[in-house]
Amino acid sequence: MAGPTKQFDQDQTLDIALQLFWMKGYESTSMQELVNAMGINRASLYQTYGNKYDLYVASMDRYIDSTLDLFKQALKQPGPALEILRTLFQNIVLSSQQEGFHGCFINNTAVELGVHDQELAKKIRGVWQQFEDMFTEMIQRAVDHDELKSDIDVHITAQLLNTHLQGLMVQSKTKISEKKLFDNIELVFRLIHQ
């Protein structure tokens, strides 16, 4: 005998859970808050997503997928590679401020759960590696088009950019001024350009 048909939009409810986890974190978000915000009953939540942890992981996966898509689309743009990277960093900062100063959900997870949850820590390291791989491609593109000197270590530079971006995202949670964040972006791009 088949169970009841789900009468809600699973993508939409997952987005709601993601926003709540992003705003409050894993530990501070209760199952009752999730049920209330998602507009579904507890049984439907468990049947569709599993427990709170499974829902958190599904939310994290959704955020990761959308972030990687955003990066890939931004970095596909024609033009000087360093300018494209700088613009990406600036847009991420602007977006983080418009989203209510919640920072980056990936970083938030790393800080809250990464020390205790090796699976999530591994997932986060994997995403950061994908960021670095994309940055490596762009740095190499900059070298190939004489934007950067040919002796630059593209991998170390990509690591630097990723570390800098993660720091910017943490700073953005403190409502640091947009000007200061943009000044930091300019500084790192001046440093790699030397």
C-alpha positions as CSV (number, residue, x, y, z in Angstrom):
1,M,0.0,0.0,0.0
2,A,1.4,3.4,-1.0
3,G,1.8,6.1,1.5
4,P,0.2,9.5,1.3
5,T,1.4,11.8,-1.5
6,K,3.5,14.7,-0.3
7,Q,1.4,17.9,-0.6
8,F,4.3,20.4,-0.4
9,D,7.1,21.7,-2.6
10,Q,10.2,19.9,-1.3
11,D,12.6,22.4,-2.9
12,Q,10.8,25.3,-1.3
13,T,10.7,23.8,2.1
14,L,14.4,22.8,1.9
15,D,15.2,26.4,1.0
16,I,13.3,27.5,4.1
17,A,15.2,25.1,6.3
18,L,18.5,26.3,4.7
19,Q,17.6,30.0,5.5
20,L,16.8,29.1,9.1
21,F,20.0,27.0,9.7
22,W,22.0,29.7,7.9
23,M,20.6,32.4,10.2
24,K,20.6,30.5,13.5
25,G,23.1,27.6,13.1
26,Y,22.5,23.9,13.7
27,E,22.4,23.8,17.5
28,S,20.2,26.9,17.9
29,T,17.6,25.7,15.5
30,S,15.0,23.5,17.0
31,M,12.9,20.9,15.3
32,Q,9.7,22.8,16.2
33,E,11.1,26.0,14.6
34,L,11.8,24.0,11.4
35,V,8.3,22.5,11.4
36,N,6.8,25.9,11.9
37,A,8.9,27.7,9.3
38,M,8.6,24.9,6.7
39,G,4.8,24.7,7.2
40,I,4.8,20.9,7.3
41,N,4.2,18.4,10.1
42,R,6.9,16.6,11.9
43,A,6.0,13.2,10.3
44,S,6.3,14.7,6.8
45,L,9.6,16.3,7.7
46,Y,11.1,13.0,8.9
47,Q,9.7,11.0,6.0
48,T,11.0,13.5,3.4
49,Y,14.3,14.6,4.9
50,G,15.2,12.3,7.8
51,N,16.2,13.8,11.1
52,K,17.4,17.3,11.9
53,Y,21.0,16.4,11.0
54,D,20.0,14.9,7.6
55,L,18.0,18.1,6.9
56,Y,21.0,20.2,7.8
57,V,23.2,18.2,5.4
58,A,20.7,18.5,2.7
59,S,20.5,22.2,3.3
60,M,24.3,22.4,3.2
61,D,24.4,20.4,-0.1
62,R,21.9,22.8,-1.6
63,Y,23.9,25.8,-0.6
64,I,27.1,24.3,-1.9
65,D,25.6,23.5,-5.2
66,S,24.2,27.0,-5.7
67,T,27.5,28.6,-4.6
68,L,29.6,26.5,-6.9
69,D,27.1,27.3,-9.8
70,L,27.4,31.0,-9.0
71,F,31.2,30.8,-9.0
72,K,31.3,28.9,-12.3
73,Q,29.0,31.3,-14.0
74,A,30.9,34.3,-12.8
75,L,34.3,33.0,-13.8
76,K,33.1,32.0,-17.3
77,Q,32.7,35.7,-18.2
78,P,35.0,37.1,-20.9
79,G,37.6,39.6,-20.0
80,P,40.7,40.1,-17.8
81,A,40.8,37.2,-15.3
82,L,41.9,39.3,-12.3
83,E,39.1,41.8,-12.9
84,I,36.6,38.9,-13.0
85,L,37.9,37.5,-9.8
86,R,37.9,41.0,-8.1
87,T,34.3,41.5,-9.2
88,L,33.3,38.0,-7.9
89,F,34.8,38.9,-4.5
90,Q,33.0,42.3,-4.4
91,N,29.7,40.7,-5.4
92,I,30.1,38.1,-2.7
93,V,30.7,40.7,-0.1
94,L,27.7,42.8,-1.3
95,S,25.5,39.7,-1.3
96,S,26.5,38.7,2.2
97,Q,25.5,42.1,3.4
98,Q,22.1,42.0,1.6
99,E,21.5,38.5,3.1
100,G,21.3,39.9,6.6
101,F,25.0,39.5,7.7
102,H,24.7,35.7,8.1
103,G,28.1,35.2,6.5
104,C,28.8,32.1,4.5
105,F,26.8,29.0,5.4
106,I,29.9,26.9,4.6
107,N,32.1,28.9,7.0
108,N,29.4,28.9,9.6
109,T,29.3,25.2,9.5
110,A,33.1,24.9,9.6
111,V,33.2,27.0,12.8
112,E,30.2,25.4,14.5
113,L,30.5,21.8,13.6
114,G,33.7,21.2,11.7
115,V,35.8,20.4,14.8
116,H,33.3,17.7,15.9
117,D,31.9,16.3,12.7
118,Q,34.6,14.8,10.4
119,E,32.1,14.1,7.6
120,L,31.0,17.8,7.4
121,A,34.7,18.9,7.8
122,K,35.6,16.7,4.8
123,K,32.7,18.1,2.8
124,I,33.8,21.6,3.5
125,R,37.5,20.9,2.6
126,G,36.2,19.5,-0.6
127,V,34.3,22.7,-1.4
128,W,37.2,24.9,-0.5
129,Q,39.3,22.7,-2.8
130,Q,36.8,23.3,-5.7
131,F,37.1,27.1,-5.0
132,E,40.9,26.8,-5.2
133,D,40.7,24.8,-8.4
134,M,38.5,27.5,-10.0
135,F,40.8,30.2,-8.7
136,T,43.9,28.3,-10.0
137,E,42.3,28.3,-13.5
138,M,41.7,32.0,-13.3
139,I,45.2,32.7,-12.1
140,Q,46.6,30.6,-14.9
141,R,44.4,32.5,-17.3
142,A,45.8,35.7,-16.0
143,V,49.4,34.4,-16.5
144,D,48.6,33.3,-20.0
145,H,47.3,36.7,-20.9
146,D,50.2,38.6,-19.3
147,E,48.2,40.0,-16.4
148,L,50.5,38.3,-14.0
149,K,54.2,37.3,-14.1
150,S,54.8,33.8,-15.4
151,D,56.8,32.8,-12.3
152,I,53.9,33.2,-9.9
153,D,52.8,30.0,-8.1
154,V,49.3,29.7,-9.3
155,H,48.3,27.1,-6.7
156,I,49.6,29.0,-3.7
157,T,48.0,32.2,-5.1
158,A,44.7,30.3,-5.4
159,Q,45.0,29.1,-1.8
160,L,45.7,32.7,-0.7
161,L,42.6,34.0,-2.5
162,N,40.4,31.3,-1.0
163,T,41.7,31.9,2.5
164,H,41.2,35.6,2.0
165,L,37.6,35.1,0.7
166,Q,36.8,32.9,3.7
167,G,38.2,35.6,6.0
168,L,36.1,38.3,4.3
169,M,33.0,36.1,4.8
170,V,33.7,35.8,8.5
171,Q,34.3,39.5,8.8
172,S,31.1,40.3,7.0
173,K,29.1,38.6,9.9
174,T,30.3,41.4,12.2
175,K,28.8,44.1,10.1
176,I,32.2,45.5,9.2
177,S,31.9,48.3,6.7
178,E,31.6,47.6,3.0
179,K,34.5,50.1,2.4
180,K,36.8,48.1,4.7
181,L,35.9,44.8,3.0
182,F,36.4,46.3,-0.4
183,D,39.8,47.8,0.7
184,N,40.8,44.3,1.8
185,I,39.9,42.9,-1.6
186,E,41.9,45.6,-3.3
187,L,44.9,44.9,-1.1
188,V,45.0,41.2,-1.8
189,F,44.7,41.8,-5.6
190,R,47.5,44.4,-5.4
191,L,49.7,41.8,-3.5
192,I,49.3,39.1,-6.1
193,H,49.9,41.6,-8.9
194,Q,53.4,42.5,-7.6
